[in-house]
């Protein structure tokens, strides 16, 4: 069996980082230049997360050539084991560079894992374990209420320690807070099934049940970087979204990039709700004006003509506050001028979750 480990993220991306088995645990080789081990940080953070998730105790030692002759106890790196993984990484980098003129060097490390056999350690580090992928019928037991509770747990400072931070995608709340999709879905799945969930239980990505249910619950899935854009929907999907709905040409282009925009637009243009919102707003304020920019079109065009400049926008209820079976209410709607409304729709089409 090869001593070198293949590191693959929960999103399926293989990392450019050299990690080897060692008689005491693991060796993470240093980063050099721009090409060698360029995913050093991602690899290190993933190692820490997976060891934490498997409840494997570990110690970390500087292991660069100049110090290999020194006793391990004298080159152990100290860090706060209760701090978040990114904070731990920053603390360890400072510790490994202490006394050196190099402030950004990422060095070779020995990660000692006393009491854990090599087979178990390899399973944990490579994210394999003995986990069997759950059937679709089990994954679909996750309801929006489970996802909303998972979101709230993470927003309140909780964590899903079995899952590493996402490197490929963010699941954005409607206020723009990025969460790791698999952490959210993992917590929701634990709530739905009453089991301890691990990365191997399900897959994440476009076309997977995980992303489908997260989006259905109101989260926006966006790539962290270019090259991971959502696949363009096929004509059947677009036709289904446009049934009994006549978008403008610009809106049609948005829908082709994200079919869910059609559902948003259709909901907004429900004549009953829009009419009720306008009537409520006038009763409360005495006139229609833009809630965002405060434009009062009646001042320029007169009350009757000016009212045509104010449109009703569906303001997405904060996902953490949604209840099962949530239905649109007048509080979910905003009165906006045509300009502000157009900008928010463009943001929605681009996947900006703060477009509300």
N, C-alpha and C positions, 0 to 999 in steps of 0.2 A: 504494500500500500504506500502510495506517495506521501511524503511528509508535507507537501505543499497543499494548502486548502484553497478551495474555490469559493469565493465570497459572492453571494447573490442576494440582492436586496429583496424585501418583501414585495416590491413591484416587478421583480424579475430581471433587474439590470445587474450584470456582472461587474464587479468593481476592479479597477486597476490598482491593486495593492497586493504586496507579497506577504503572506502569512504562512508560517510553517509550524508543524507540531514540534514540540521539544520535550525532553524527558521530564521537565518540570511543568510544562503547560504549553505556552504558545510564544512564538517570536513574531513580532511585527517589525518588518524591515523599515529602515529610514526612507524618507522621501528625498530624492536627488533630482535637481533640475526641474524641467517642466513635464517630462514624460514618465520618468520612473516613479511608479507608485503614486500617481497623481491623485488617487482617491484615498490617500492616507487618512485624512480626517474622517471621511465617511466610514472607512473600514474600522478605525479605532472606536468611533462612537457606536457602530453596529456591534462590535465585539463586546463592549461594555453593556449595551442594552440586552444582548442575548444571554450573557453571563448572569446579569441581574434577573432576567426573566426566568432562567432555569435555577435560580437561587444557588449559583456556584460561587463559592468564596474565592477571592483572588488577591494577589499582591502584584505590584508593578515595579519593575526595576529598570534602571538605565542599563543598556547592554551594548553600547557602542564599543568599538575595538579598544580605545584608550583606557576604558575602565573595566574591561573583562577580567583583569587580574585582581581586582579589588573584591573583598568579601561582599556577598549580596546584601547583608544588613546595612552596609555603608552606602549602597547606591539605591536603596528603596526610595520610591517617590511617594510622598504623602499627599492625600487629597481627602476632601469631604465626601464620604460615600453616600450621604443623603442628598447631596445637591443634584440638580438635573444633569443629564449626561453632557450637554454642550458646555456647561459650567465646569464640570469635572475635566473635560478635555482642555479647556483654557488653563485651568490650574495646573494640570500635569505638564503642559508645554512650558509654563513658567518654571516649574520645578526642574524639568529636564535641561533647561537652559541656564539655570542658576549658576553664577560664577563664570559664565561664558560671555564673550562679546557678541555672540549670535543670539538674537532675540526671536527669530522666527523659524529656527531650524527644527525640523521634525525628525527625531532620532530613532535608532533601533531600540526596541523595548522587549523585555522578557516579562510575560504575564504568567505568573505562577498560579496554578490551580490545585492546591493540595487536596487530596482526597477524591479527586475526580479522575476516572480512568480515561485513557486516550480515545476509546471508542465512543463513550458518552460525550466527551468534550468535542470530538469531531462532529457528531450529530447536532449538538447545540450550535456550534459556530457556523456550520453550513446550513443551518435552518431546516434540517431534515427531521431529526427526532423519530418518533414512532407515530406521528400524527397521520391519521387517515382523512382525506378530503371529504367533507360532508356533502351529502346529496343536495340537489337543488331544493327538494321539498323541505329540508331542514332550514336552509338559508332563507327561504321565503317565509319562515315563521317570524322573521324580524319585521316588526311593524314600525310605523313612523313614531309611535310613542316610545318604543325602545331606543330609537335613534336620537330622539329629542332628549331623553334622559341621559344618554351617553354624551351628547354634546354638552349638556349642563354640567356633568361630572368633570369633563375636561376644562370647561370654562371656569369652574370653581377651584381649579388647581389639582384635580385628581389626575391619574395617569392610567395607561394600559401597559403595564411593564413588560408583558410578553411581546409587545410590538415595538420595533425600532422606529425612529422618526422617518417620515416619508421623504424620499429624495426626488421623486418624479412628479407627484401631484399634491395639490392642496384641496381640502374640502372647506370652502369658505362659508361662513355664516353670513346672514344678510347685512351684518355690520362690518364685514370684511376681515373677520378674525380667521386666520388659517389654522386648520386642524389636519392631522394625519388621517387620511381616509380609512386605513386599516385599523387604526386605534379606535376611531368612532364605531366602525362596523363590528370590530372585535368585542367592544364593551356591550354593544347592542345585542350581539349574538349570545353573549354570556347571559344577559338578562332574559332573552327569549327562550333559551334552551336550558338554563340552569347548570351549565358546565363550564370548566375552564377552557378558554379558547386560545389557540396558538395560530401563528401565521399559516401553517400548512393546512388548516381546516378550510380555507377558502382562498380564492384568487381575487386580485383587484385589477382594474383596468377597464378600458372601454369595452362594452359588450358583456361585462361580467355582472352577475346579480348584485354584487357589493355596490358598484357605482350606480346601478339602476335604482336600487332602493334608497341610497343616500340622496340622489337627485329627487326622487319622488317625495322624500321627506322635507325638501326645501333647501338642501345644500347645493352649492355650485362647485363642480369639480373643474379645476383649472390646472394646466401643466405649469410646473415650476420654471421650465425653460422651453425654448423653441425646439421643435422636432417631435413634440409629444402631443400635437394638436388632436382634438377629437376627430375621429373619422367622419367624413362627409356622409350624411344620411343618403340612402338610396331614394329613388323616385317614389317607391311605394310608401315609404315613411312620410315623405313630404306631402304626397297626395292625401294621406290619411289625416295629417295635421291641418290641411287646408279645406277639408270638407265643411261645407256650409259656412265658409268664412272667406271674405274678399280683402286680403291685405293690399297695401300699396306696393309699388315695385320695390321700394327700399325695404319695406317690411318683409317682402318675399325673400330678398337676399339675406336678411337676418335669419329667417326661418331655415334657409338652406344650410346655414352654419350651425344652427341650434334649433331643432324642431320644437322644443319646449316653449320657445317664444310665442308660437301660435296660440298655445293654451293661455298664456299670460294675456295676449291681446284680445282673445275671444272673451275672457273673463271681464276685462276692462270694459268692453263694449256692450255688455249686458244692459239693455235699455232701462230695465227696472232699477237696478242698483245705481247706475249713473245718475238717473233722474232723482232718486231718493237722496243721493249724496249732495247734489246741487241744491235741492230744496232745504236740506238740513243746514248746509253751509250758509245759505242766504238767511235762514231763520236765526242763526247764531251771530253772523257778522253784518247782516244788512245788505250785503252785496257779494259778488264773486271777485276774488283776486287770487293771485298765485301764492301758494303757501311757501314756495322756495325763494323767489326773487322779490316778492311782494308787489309785482306789477298789478296796477289797477287799470285795465283797459277801458273802463267806463269813463275815465278822465279824458281820454282822447277820442274815443269812438261813440260815447254815449252808452247808457245802461243796456239797452236792448241789443245793439250791434256788438258792443264790447263783450257781452257774455259768450259770444261765439269763440272768443280767444282763450277761454278757460276750458280745459279738458279734465277728465277724471282719470287718475292714474291708480293702478292697483299697487298699493304699498304692501310688500310682503311682510307678514307677521314674523317677528323674530322667531327663528326655528326653535329656540330653547323654551319659548312660551306657548308653542302650539299644543293643542290638545288633540287626542284622537278624533277623527271626523271633523277637523276644523273646516268651517265654511266661511266664505267671505262676508264680512260685516262692514258697516259704514266706517268703522274705525280703521279698516284696512285700506281705505281709499283716500286719495289726496286730490285737491284741486290745484292744477298747475297750468301755467301759460303754455302755449304750443311749443315755445323754444325749450323751456325746461323739461317738458314732457319728452320731446324728441331726444334730448341729451341723455335722459335716464334710460330710454329704450335702447339707445346705442350702447350704453354701458352694459345693460342686461345682455344684449346680443354678444358683447365681447367677453361676458362672464364675470363682470365686476359685481360682487355681491353687495356692495354698499349702494347700489342703484335703487334707492327706495325713498 
